[in-house]
Amino acid sequence: MGIHRRTLSSRLAAMVAALATLTLVAGCSGSSSGTGGGTKDGKTTITMGLFGVMGFKETGLLEKYMQEHPNIKIKADVAGDEQTYYTALQTHLAAGSGLKDIQGIEVGRAKEIVETQADKFVDLSHGADIDHFLPWKEGQITTKDGKVLGLGTDIGPLAVCYRKDLFKAAGLPTDRDEVGRLWAGDWKKFVDVGDDFKAHNKNPKVAYVDSATALFNAMIYGDPEQFYNAKGDLIYKTSPTVKAAWKLAARTATSGLTAKLRQYQPGWDPGLANGTFAATTCPAWMLAHITEKAGPQNKGKWDVAKAPKTANWGGSFLGVTEASPVKEEAKKLVAWLTAPEQQQFLFKKLGNFPSSQTALDSPEVKNATSDYFAGAPIGKIFSAAAEAIPDHQVLGRKDGTIKDIFSQGIQQIESQHTDPDKAWDNTDERIQKAVG
């Protein structure tokens, strides 16, 4: 899954979220040691800390495992927002208490976990089959001495989701192959199509895309080096990729092409349902969310086209904590949940794209189509994107934090009309303070 998660818009929902956060952090105070897992009277309890919609609880996989293993009881706590989840996890790790037997880890946090918390997680390189994963996937969470801190769940190969009816109304092609050819090979072409859309769109309430931040993210996630180089040095100020992404995102934000709706922020879900924008960059895991929030009334109106350039946006891991009193049982559960068969199942149910090469090669994935997205061959589209992802992507310790700050900087341009150069200076200053 990706870091982007929906925030709650109503005051009541915000209060509930705040209380949930306090509950998460309260467990870090040291008043409770242990993970909540253990074995008693022949029954083993395994606890899990998850975020977003990783799918294990929502699709019944945990229930299936318990049915097949009657001596196992699984308790999974799911935080809706990854940032809230990770803040609490950091506190738990620092305090040495309040951890679960199994913790979810988002890819943007993987490097920080590898460099600063490796001693808090079990090495999964022994006793588990890791040969079926994409080599670069497991490399993201492997220490320099070969310790594997987590097993891969999904990855985020990128496409573009678009509304066929809104494209047609603006005089653009609607066939997914023709649409993909409009912007093939260059994100600048993608924005050029937006200029064409704006010029011929007769409905001023409909924008070309949801936000400029989504475009920025799509561009940087396609490069082997993003905010850091292989030595661990910050390079965002001199990176050609980051500078090009900022420049194009700023152009998009100041050209009236966006609905100013940042993904997973308030207003974005209604925008999906109401046709407020005609296109959005969408990693595979986003399809389930669009299906749910755009609603049955828009079935067949949405379609999926190849992105201008490939990228990997998001993905996660499951790690077993050293604090767990049931490490062996937890390791078996993690291996089962991330096995090819379960990854294929989650793709079919939710669109979570497998990090297992074995699952990727299966007919169930390769030949998958989506009724909601006008019969789009999503298996072929996302498989092709996955195969083109660079084998090695440099992750940095504060990737997630830096990405969030950049998104906020672009939002200053988009929503507050801040001069792009001023917004860049503000972003740079905030990053320097955040990474120290």
Helices and strands as residue ranges (DSSP letters): H 11-26, E 38-40, E 43-51, H 61-68, E 72-79, H 82-95, E 102-106, H 107-116, G 118-120, H 135-139, E 151-163, H 164-169, H 176-182, H 187-200, E 207-209, H 212-220, H 240-253, H 268-274, E 277-283, G 284-286, H 287-294, G 296-298, E 302-306, E 312-320, H 327-337, H 340-350, E 353-354, H 357-360, H 363-366, H 378-387, H 399-416, H 420-435
